[in-house]
Amino acid sequence: MYDLPRVTGCTLEDLLAMNRDDDDTIRDEDQDDTTSTLNGDEGQNADEESNIRIFLRVKPSKKASGFFSWDEDTSMMKYEIPKDVAAGLINNSRTSYKFRFDSVIGMESRQEEVFDRVGRPCVESALNGFNSTVFAYGQTGSGKTFTITGGAERYEDRGLIPRALSLIFERMRNTSQAQIIAQISYLEIYNNQGYDLLDPNHESTKSLDDLPRVAMLEDEDGNCHLRNLSMHPVTTEEDALNLLFLGDTNRAYHWRREEQRVKLYCVPSYILWI
């Protein structure tokens, strides 16, 4: 669960800058210990009730370097880098790195297992009235889209979002004690500017400059609101998936030139009113 920072008049660029600052605090260049902990104190796993949990999913690779290993039982990732990698140069850098996570998901894991371990608890929490967020972080080609959205060829390759939608609407159909209203938005952050991927003007627009920017505002109670971001009520899983696919087709790669280096983030959101 994540709380938006309460910064009056903050922009999306400000929030991204905050994120970069937070990344810098994770690394300690002067530490002598060869173990780095991504969650918990003194190398201990985070408590089950922790608001933020960090999962590592290892992507299958046919050409793995062989420098790393992981242990799902201890939730550890270890790198052992040989001294001779420096091709004969003097190498006084650290050669052993250990990282601890809340959970490590190995190469052989299926999409269903990933959802049960990562997505299902967040959906259950949201249905119980608590804010929940899942996001994937990693370099290009590391498998973020496959994990979040899934593969297009096989039904069993569905990612976290389609499986979450299935669970949400299953609970909506089977719940008679409370009324649940679902709404969807799809925000894209492209070169530090926010755009609504479900804006109906996307279909006829040839340039992102012609679309309204999404701005973050804060009310007098400290609540953050996104202006120019549309909310779309949905009553069926099919309607929700259609909006997800529509947002995907409107992503900025339609306007992006391959030689340009851009910063691109996509944030699909599902609001449940219970």
Summary of the structure (lengths in Angstrom):
residues: 274
radius of gyration: 20.9
end to end distance: 17.7
largest distance: 70.1
contacts: 657
relative contact order: 0.13
helix: 30%
strand: 22%
